[in-house]
Amino acid sequence: MTCNIMLKYSMHEKCHVSQPLPHRNCVRHLPIKMLCVHSVMCLFFSYISYFQPEFNFSSQSYFHSLTFVHFPSITSPSLQPMKALKAAAGTSQPVLSTEQVQTVFYQIPELRDLHKAFYTSLRAKLQPDEVMDPGSQQGLEREEDPVTQLCHREHNLCVGDLFHKFVNQLGVYRGFIDNYENAVDIVQKCMQSDQRFRTLAESMMSSRGSDNVKTKYTFEALLYKPLDRVMKTTLVLHDLWKHTPPDHPDSITLQEALRLSSSFLSGVNERSHCKRSVKLSRGERRQLMRDGFVVDVSENGHNLRHLFLYTDMLLCARLTSAGRQAQYRFCWYLPLVGLKLHWAAEHLPSSEYQVKISKTRAKMYQLKQALQQHTKGSKVSVSRAVDRLRRKLEECEIWLLTNMPSFTLDLHSTSGKSHTIRLFSLYDLTEWKEAIEKQSGNCIEMVPPDLLSVTSSCIKLRMTQQPPVHCVQSNESAHMCGSLYVMVQSACGLQNPSSAYVCVEVDSFEFYERRKQTCLSAFCVTPQWDEELVFQVDGARQLLLVFVSQTENGTQDDIVGRAVLNLDTDNMLKKWKKVTCSLGQVDVTLSIKYMPHPLEPPSTTPPVQEPVFCVPIGQVAMQESVLVPHIVRSCVEEIERRGLKEEGIYRISGASSEIQALKHAFNTNYREAVSKLRTVDVNAVSGTLKLYFRELPLPLIPSERFRDLADALDIADPYLRADSMLTLLQALPDVNRNTLLFLLHHLRRVAERKEENKMSLSNLATVFGPSLLRPPVARVDISQEVEVQVRVIFIYLQCQNLPEAHLTKHLDIDDLET
């Protein structure tokens, strides 16, 4: 056990006590002379309640525990373990021998007296008017606004002498620490071999936490409390000295007390190599289940940390180096019992921050190119330059991992503590979420953690040695370098209708975007996307897929399943390959193509979404690699989800403010626009779709076809007229033709509910005719224009053999096995 790890944590990290202190908001309003008083009082309350609120691990409860072990009659007449064991040692059937009793309870009476004297003296100075019974907890319960009372009563309170006296007697703990392993050995052996001892020990294994929930822990955990208290006393001393003004009389005394306490811990560290882990009441040992690097998100910023999932808790630590030896500093922990999880995608950072991210990526690309040039030369002459470039490249990638917006996981403990971590990918978040929920479901207790030994053992137990940086990996020729095309087509297997999307991630360098996702599908059990995602990859080996469904009201995203697809360049080189992946209960069909080519340097400016309004529809479709623009599909799907029964749909106009907000969202952030579609009035959605077609610089049906369509309307034979108009429709450009067909089929489905929505084919043709078809510049009579516009759309809506629309271009696909 390396005790100095915890000490170094307290010396370098932000003050832990400042966050949960009572009345902390009043600090800024206190005079300078009163700050020390406030600090003393707050540190005292932190000392008695902060470090282990889940088990009421206060100084008073610690004193209570020592009393319970040594003098149980104070707590309960029926529990007299030490007295009973001593009495039985002199009989013919002893539970423990006299020597064993002395070993198990070695120096506990002295520790109890030492702590009682310190606790009583400190309490008396802080609350001199209160008479406190050490065996009672009523004093704590009667406290009311203690900081304010104390600050008004005394400005120059001194407690340094008490701490100095206390640490000068820490030698009492030395004997206990040296004897600790022997005491634990005896307890463990007797628990296994002697039913009488086991019954006696189990009668001591209960405590009520801050939430008044009864929790079980072992005799062994009780014996560990004095070791834990040494470290916590040093942490409190450091925080108290840090908050004490230099001119205060206590400053020098507290500094000396801190030096003595730190020196004591250093000595313990040299003599104590390891300690046993705490044993759970079910007989299990605390085991490491999973570990990995995450970003700890707090008010003080984003910091790269190592997260450890144990049998009954989550431990967050900071990896540091002391010389050549790596070690961990404790940051925080949360018990798994009752732990609640909530995940979300982070919003895009500010434009200035996006510029910084883009510049860092460009710098990484330049470093990578320089590194490749150096490795081609003599290894002896360039080894230092190569190492320097690798370090710079790794620093840039770690900065991106720490600061790039990704996915957050909020952790909420029943004790009220909460922490937020950021994962580097949605796939990584899914794995962590599943592992924590599985272990939390199996966990029915929380043993007070041996923070010293658990943290120090992380070095030996860890399975992840370094952050997921790709720059340290060898650049083998088999790795991909070029463009990777992923066409996400459809999914099946959903049990209930929902909107869904697929998040696709590649394990490539951070030069380019590594994560993209499809649009949100229509609300159904067989989602259809037919959406192409293009990645610029360098060093990619795997494709990570996560299937996410969304509730009907759009308030909650649920991760349904995930999968990993190994990328084989030979099977997808320059031609599409189709594959079906199982993501939990859902099977997703997608096609992949790889085109190798030299990569262009990443841009130093962040990518900006191209607008869709007032832009030729062919250009929008080309940007999105589709035949029907996403805005058309999204609006149509939302209207069919909740607008088919809306009376006057497409005829009644939505609120202008909502339509303009949707227009802005589609022009700047498509995913935000899709989210807005779920919440605005459905008439605003229909108004946005009409506005899109109305503001096209070139109409959906080209103006040069206006005269041909007008002539076709004059054909008397209805069958010949329909054939002629379908021929003209088939001659339209691919994007125009398929978008028009997609819209026509949608309007026919709307008209099928005309009894409810009062919108017949004729009404719909009247609404859309002027927007979809416009005359050439040489205008004719306006009444004739409108008649042609409406009749053309009406006849198309009536066609019995209207072709189906294609959402994406046809792919030349070779099937692969699932």
N, C-alpha and C positions, 0 to 999 in steps of 0.2 A: 504494500500500500504506500503510495507516494503522497504524503500529506501536503507537501509544498505546492502541489498542483492547485489545490483549492486556494491557498494563500496567494499565489500569483494571480489567480483570477481576480481576487478582490482588489489587488493593487493596481491593475491595469484597466479594468472594465469600468463602466459608468456605475455610479452608486446605485446599488439595487434597492436600497431602502427608500429612495426618493419616490418610487412609483406608488407603493401601497400605503404610504404614511397617512395617518388621520389628519385631517385639516390641512393638507399640503397646499391648498390654494391660498392660504393666508400667509405663506412665507414671504411673498413679494410685498406684503403690506407691513411687515414687522420692521422696527428700527434695527440698525446694525447691532446695538448693544443687546438686543433681545434675541438675535439669531442663535447664539450659543444655547440659550435656554430652550428655544424651540428645538434645536438639534438634539439636545440631551433628552428631552421628553420624547421626541419622535423616535430617536434611536432606542430608547428604553422600550417603547411599545413595539417597535420592530423586533427587539430582542426577545420579547415574550410571546410574539404571535406571528412574525412574518415567515420565517424560514420553512415551517411545516404546518400551515394552517389546516391541511386536510386531517391532521391527527391532534390538533390543539397542542402542538409541540412547543409550548411556551416554557419560559423559565420556571413558572410555577408548576406546570405539568411535569417538567423534568425533575424538579424537587419532589413532586408527588410520586414520580416513578421510583426514585431512589428510596423514598420513605416506604413505598409499597413493598419493595424487594426486601428491605432490611427490617422495617417495623410495620408489618401488615396490619396490626391491630388498629393503627390510626385510621386506616382506610376501611377495613372490614374485619370484624371479629372472627369471621369464619375462615379467613385466609391468613395463615401464619406460616409461610414457607420456610423462612430462615429459622424461626423459633422451633417449628416442628422438625425440621431437618437436624438441627442441633440436638434436640431432645432424643430423636430416634437414633442418633449416632452412638449413644451410650448404651443402647439396648442390644439384645441378641439378634435382632433382625433390622439392622440399620438400612436406610435408603441410601444415604451417603455416609462415608467415613468422616470422622472429624477433620481430617486433612483435606478431604474433598470439599467439605462445606467451607473451610477457610479459603480454598482456592477459588471456588465459584463466587463467593461474596467478598473477595479480597479488596480491601480499602473502600468499599462502598459506604460504610459508616462515615469515614473521613471525608469522602467526596460530598456526602449529604450535608455534613456540618459546614464544610467550606462554602458550598453553594448557598446554604441557608443564610449564613452570615452575610455574604455578598448581596444576595437578593433582598434581604431585610433592610440592610443599610442603604442600598440604592433606592428602595421604595420609600424609606423614611425621608430621604433627602428630597425626593421628587414630590411626595405627598405627606408632608410632616403632620398634617392635621388628621390623617386617617390612621386608625389603629388597625393593623392587618393581622389576621390570623394565618400563619403559614400553612395550616392544614385546610384552609377554606379557600374557595374561589369566589366568594361573594365580593371581595374587594374589587376584582376585575369587573364584575358585573355592575358595580355601582358607579363606575367611572362615567363622567359626563363632561365633555369638552375640557379635557385635562390640559391641553396645550394653552388654551386661552387663560385658564385659571393660573397656571404656573407663570406664564409670561407677565401677567399683571402683578404677580406677587414678588418676583425676584428677578433681577437682571443679571446678576453675576454668580449664578449657581455653579459650584465646583463639584465635580464627581471624579476627577482624575485620580485623586488619592485612593478612592475605592478600587478602581480598575488596577492601579499600580500595586496595591496590596494583594489583589486577587491573583494577578499574574505572577507575583513573587512566590505564590504558594502552588503554582502549577506542577511542582515536583511531585505532589500527591498523585497527579494523573500519570506520572511516569511509571510508577509501580503498577497501576491498574492496566496501562497499555501493554507493558511487558508481560503481564499475567493473562491478558485477554484470550489468547489462543488456547492456553491450558484450560481456562474456565469453559470456553465454548466446546472443547473436546469432551470434557466431562458431561456437560449438558446433553450433547448429541448422543453419546453412548448410553447415558441413563434413559433418555427418551425412547431409545430403541429396545432396551433390555429390561427396564423396570416399570411395570404398570403403575405402581404407586407414585413414582416420580412423575410419570407422564400425566397422571390425573392431577397432581399438584401443580405441574407447570401449565397445563391447559386451563386451569382455573384462573390463571393470571393473564391469559391471552385475549383480553378484550379491552377496547377503548372506544370512546365516542368522539367522533371528529366534529369539525365546525358545523357540519350539516346534520349533527345529531344522529348519524348513522353508525351503528355498531360495527367496528372493524376488528378483525382478528390479526394478531401478529405473534411472533414466537418469543420464548424466553430468551433466545439468542439475540433477537432484536432489542429486547430490554437491556441486555448487557452491553449493547453497542452504543447506547445513548450517551454515556460519558465521553467516548471517543468523538462522537459527532459534536458534542458540546464544545470541545476544545477548538475545533475549526470555526464554529459559529461565533464564539467569543472573539476570535481574532478578526473575523469579518466585521463584526459590530464595532470593534475598536478602530479599525481602519476608517469606517464610514463616519464614526463620531469625530475622530481627529480631523478628517477631511472637512467636516462642517463647522469646526471650531475656528474662530478668527485667530490669527497669529498672535494678537496682543492679549488674548484671553489668558488668565492664569492657568487654565487647564491645558493649554496647548503643549507646553514642554513636557508636562507630566504624562499626558496621553501619548505623546510621541515615544517617550521612554517605555511606557507600558506596551505599546505596539511593537517596539523593538524586542522586548523580552519575550512577548508572545510569539512573534515570528521566529525568533531564535529557538524557542522551545519546539515549535513545529518542524523546523529544519532538522533539529536533532532527532525528533521522532521519525522523520523521513529517512534519515540515514540508517536507523536501527531497525525499521520495519519495512521489509521488502514487499510483503503482500499480506492480505487478510482474506479470510473466507467470505464468500458472498452470503447474504442473508437468506435463510431458508424459509420458504413459504409454509403456511400452516398445513397445506395439503401434502407436504413432504417433497415438494418440487424445489429445484434450484432456479434462481433467476438466470435465464439464458438469453443470449443475444439472438434475435430472430431475423433482423434485417438492419442494414445500415447503408448510408449513402450521403452525398453532399447535397445540401439545400441552401436556399437563401433565407435567412432570418429577417423578416420584415418588422421593423419597429419604428417608433418615433425618431430614433437616432439615426435611421438610415437602413440600408440594405447591406447585410454582411454574410459572407460565405461561411457556412457552418457545417459541422458533421452531425447528422441525426442518427441516433441509435434506438431501435425498437427492441425493448426487452420484454420478458414474459409479462410484466405487469406495469411497465411505464415507458414513456418516451424521454430520452435524454438528449439534450442539445449541447454540443461542446465545440470549442474552438481549437483547431489544430495549430500548434506552434512548434518552434524548434529551439531547443536549448543546446547551442553548439551544433553537434551533428545528430543529437538525439531528439526525435520527435516526441511530443507529449500533448496532452489535451488539458484545456482549461474549461471548467464547468460554466455553462451559461444558464440553463434552466431545465426543469423536468416537469412532466405532467403524468399523473397516474392514468392508467387505461380504464379504470372502473368509471363508468358513466361518461366517458369522453365522447363529445359530440363533434362531428366533422361537417364542414360546409366548404365547397369549392366554387371557384368562379374564375372567369377569364378577366385579366387586367385590361384596363382601358389604354389606348395609345397615349404615350407621353406627349409632352409639349413639343412644338415644332423645333425649338432650340435643342431639346434633348434628342430628337430624332436625327438632327444634323450631326450631333456628336456621335451617335451610333453609326451613322453612315461613314463618317470620317474614320472611325476606329476600324471598320471593316475594310476600308480602302488601305489603311495602314497595314493591316494584317496581310492583305494580298501582296503588298510590296515586300513585306518581310519574308513571306513565303517564297516569292520569286528570288529574292536575294539568297535565301537559304538553299534553294535548289542550285543556284549558280556556284555557291561555295562548295557544296558537297561533290561537285564534279571534279574539283581540284585535288591536290594532295591532302590526305587526311591529317598528316603531321603539321603542315604549315597553317592549316585553316581551322584546327580544332577549337581554338579559343573563339574565333569569329563565329563559328557554327554554334557553339554553346551560348554566346551572347545573343545571337539571333533567335535561338530557340527560347531563351528566357523572355525576350521581349515579345515574341509571338504568344507564349503562354500567358504572359501578363495581360496582353490585349484580349485574349479569348476568355480569361477568367473575368475581366472587367465586363465583357459582353454578357457572360453567363449571369453575373451579379446584377446587371442593370437593365438587361433586355426585358421588356414586358412579356409576361408568360401567364401561368396559371397559379393561383394562390389556393392554399388549403388552410382554413381557419380551424383552430383547435380550441374547444371550449370545455374546461374542466368543471365538475360539479362544485369545486371549491370556489369558483368565481374567477380563477386564473384563465387567461386566454393568450394564445400566441398565434401568429400567422407566419406560414412558411411559403416560399415560392419554389415551385418545381420547374425544371428546365424544359419539360415537355408534358403534354397531356397524357402521353403513355406512361411516363414516369409517375405522374400524379395518380393515375389509375392504379398502378402497382402499389404505391404507398397506401392509398386509401383502402384498397382491398386488404392489405396486410394488417393495417391498424384495426379495421373493423372486425376482421377475423379474430385477431388476438384479443381485442376488447370484448368480443362476445364470449370468449373462453375464460376471461378474467373475472373472478368474483371477489377478489380481495386486493388490497394494496398494502404491502409491508413497508414501513418506513425505510426508505432507501439508504444504503450505505454509500453516500455520495462520494466519499474519498476513494474507497476501493473500486466502486463501479466506474468512476471516471478514469482512474489510473489503469484499470484493466482494459480500457477501450483500445489501447495501442496493440495489445496482444490479440484481442478478440475481433477487431475490425476486419471486415471482408473487402471493403472498398479502400484502396490505398490513396487515391488521388481524385480530384474533380474530373468530370467527363470532358476533358479537353482533347481535341483531335490533333492538335499541332504536334503532340509528342509521339504520335503513331508513325510508323514507317510508311512511306509513300510508295506502296507497291504498284506495279503496273496493272495489276488486275483490278484495281479500284476504278470506279467510274469517274470520268471527267468529261463533262459536256452537258447536254440537256436531257432531262428525264421527264417524259410525258406520262401522266396518269389520268386516264379517263374513268371516272367513277360513274357507273351506269345505273345500277339499281340494287335493291335489297329485298329480301323476303324473310319471313319467320317471326315478324312482330306479332305478339298476342293481342294487342289492342291498338286502335288507330292512334297515331301520333305524328307530329312533325319531327324530322330527324335530319342530321347532317353527319358527314364523315370527316374527321380530322386526319390529315395525312402528314406525316413527318418523316424526314430523311436524316440519317446520321452522317451528315456531311460537315465540312468546315463551316465556320460562322461567317464566311465572306458574303454569303447570299442568304435569302430567306429559306429557312429549313422547315417551316410549317405553313400549310395552307389547308383550307377546309371548303367543303362544298356549300352551296346555298342551302337554306332550310327548305326541306321538301314540303309538298302538300300534306294535309292531315289525312293519313291513310295507313293501311297495314302493309302496303307494297310501295315504298318510296321510290321515286324515279328522279334521277338527277341528270344523267348524260352530260356531265360537266368535266371539262378538261383542265387539269392543273399542271402547270409547267414549272419544273425546278431546274435551276442551274446548280450542278453538283460537282464536287471535287472531293474524291475519297469516299463516296457513299458505298455502303455495303448492304444496308437494310432499309426497308420501308415499314414504318410503324403506323398502324391503323387503329383508330378509336371511333366507335359508333356511339353517337349521343342522340337521345330522344328528348323531346320537349313537350311539356304538358300543353293542353289545349289553350290555356290562358297565357302561356309563354312565361310563367314565373319561375319555373324550375327545370334545369337541365339534368338528366339522368344518364350516367354512363352505362350503356347496355353491354358492351363487350369490346375486346381489343385483340389484336393479332400482330404478329411480326412476319414480314415477307422478305426472305432473302433474295437479293437482287443478283440475277445471273445474266451477265452481259451477253453471253452467247445466244441465249434463248430469246432476247428481246432487242437484238441489235438491228436498228433501222427498220423494224417492222413490228406491228402491234401484236401483242400476246394477251390472250384473255385468260383470266384466272378468277376463281371463286374462293373467297376466304371466309372462314367461319369466325365471327366475332360474337362470342357468347351464343345467344339463342338466334342470332341473325346471320344470314349468309349474304355477303356483299359481293357483287360482280363488278369487276373492273378490268381495264386493259392497260397495258404498259408498253412503252416504247422508249428505247435509248438511242440517242444520236450523239456519238462522240465528236468533239471539236474543241479547239483551244478556247478557253474562257476569256471573256473580256473583263478588264478591271471593274470592280463594283463602283457604282456611282458614289460620289462624295455628298450627294444630296439625297434626302429620303424620297422613296417612291411616292408619287401623288396619284390618287385615283382619277382617271380621266372622266370628265362629265359625260352624261348620257342624254340629257335634254339638249335640244337644239343642235344635235349632232346627227349626221346621216346614219341611218339605221345599219347600213352595211359596215360602216366604220366601227360602230358599237359592237356588232356581232363579231367582227374580226378581233377586237380587243379581248372579247370574252371567249373566243374559240367556240362559238355556238351558231346555230341557225335561227334561233328565237332568243332575243335579248332577255336577260334575267329580269329586267323590270317588268316586261310583259308577262312573263311566267309567274312572277311573285304576286303581282296584282290580281291576275286571273285566279290563281290558286286560293288567294285569300277571299276573294269574292265568292268563289264556289264553296268555300268552307262555311261562311256565315252570311252571305248576301243573297242567295237564291230566293229566299222567302221575303226579302225586303221589298216592300211596295215602292214602286217607282225607281228601282235600281237603274242607274245610268241616266235616268231622266231628272231625278232630284239631285241638285248639286250639293256637295259637301261644303264644310266651312273653308273659306279661302285661306285662313291662317294654317289649318292642318294640311291643306293641299300644298301650300308653299313650303311648309316644314318638310313634308315628304319629298318634294322636289329637291330641296337642298340636301337632304340626307342621301338620296340616290346619286346626286352629283359628287358627294364628298366621302361618304362612308356607307357602302352598300349594306353591311351587316347591321348597322344602326337603323337603316331604312327598313329592313325586314322586321326588326324588333318593333319599330313604330307601327308597321302595318297591323300588328296584332292588337294594338291598343286604341287606335283612332276609330272614328265612326266609319262604317263600311262605305258610306256615300263619299267620304273623302278619298277612300281607296279607288273607287270607280272614277271619281273626278281626276285623280292623278293619272290614271291610265288614259283617259280622254285627252288630258292636257299633253301627255307625251306624244300621242299621234298628231295632235293639232299643231305642236311646235316643231315637228320634223321639218327641216329645211327643204327636203324633197318628200312628197307624199308617199305613203306606203305603196299605192298603185301609181306608177310613174305617170306624169301628165301627158307624155307622148302617147299613152294608151287611151287617153280620154276619147279621142275621135273614133278609134276602132271600137271601143266599147259602146259608144253611142250608136254607131252603125249596126252593131250586133243587136241592139235593142229593137231595131226596126224589122228584124226577121220575123215573119208572121208565124212560121212553124215553131212551136215552143221547144220541140226536141232539137231542131237544128240551131235554134237560138242558144239553148243551154250548152250544146256541144261547142259552138263557136266561142262562147264566153269562157268555157273551161280551157279551150285551146289557148286563148289569150292569157288566162291565169297561169297555165303551165309555162308560158314563155317569159314570165316575170323572173327577175334575178332570184337566186336561191333563197337569200335571206328574206326578201320581200314576199316571195311566194309562201314560204313555210310560216312566216309570222302571220300573214293574212289567213292561211288555212287554220292555224292554231286559234286565232281570234274568232273566226266564223264558227268553228265547232263549239267554242265556249258560248257564243251568243245563242246558238241553237239549244244548248243545255239550259240557258237562262229562260228562253221562251217556252221550254217544256213545263216550267212552273208559272206560266202566265196567269193561271187562276189565282195565284197568291201574290205575285209581284206586279201584275197588271202590265207586263211588258211583252207584247207579241213581237213576231218577226218584223212586222211593218214598223212598229214603234222603234225597235232597235236599229233598223235600217235608216230611219229618219235621224236618229241620234248620231250614228257613226258615218253615214254617207259623206257629208261635207268634210270630215276630217281625213278619211281614207283616200278619197279621190278628188283631185282638183283639176280644173281646166288649164290648158296652156295659157301663156301670157296674153295672147290675142283672145280676149274674152268674148263670149257670145251672150245672148240674153240670160240674165241671172236666173229667171224662173226656169229656163231650160236646163241651166247648169244643175240646179238643185234636183230637178226631176231625174236627170241622168244619174247623179250621185246616189240618190236614194234607190232608184230602180236597180242599178247594178248590184248594190249590196243585198237588196231584197232577193233578187234572182239567185245570187250565190248562196244565200241562206236557205233557199228552197231546193237547191240541187240535191237529188237523191244519191248521186254517185260522187259526192265531194271527196277528194283524196284526203288521206290523213297527213298531218304535218310531221316533218322530221325535225327533231330538236337539235341534233348534231349531225355533222357530216358522216357519211358512211365510212367505216374503217375496214381496211383489209386485215382481217384478224385470223390468226392461227390459234386454235384452241389448245390450252394447256390443261393438264390434270388438276383437279382441285387440291 
